């Protein structure tokens, strides 16, 4: 079980897991998946290995922060 959180800088994922693309990121770059070569998968990490992550438009908050802020405030922030 993963207990760490993603690290962002300037809205860019630097270290962690990109849930949208289903790929790991280290040092701001996508990491190749762990599937065997013979599988010829189409995983995002395999297809985009070494590419830099992009600035995310989503607001990334921990679950604790979301609970503190509340749903109403988060909805208003998303509309801005």
C-alpha angles and dihedrals in degrees: 000000000000113000101174126088132230118269118225130187120187091347092306124118106240103170129007140043125325101215094186093058096027094232138121120244128205123178092356093302132103117254124219115255120251097242118127115264091240090061090069091203123183096225115155091236092055095045095044103032111158095011118131119250118248128235108273120227091204123098106240113205133161118251089250092055091049091053092049094048095043131217097278095057092044091053091051091048091051091056094056 
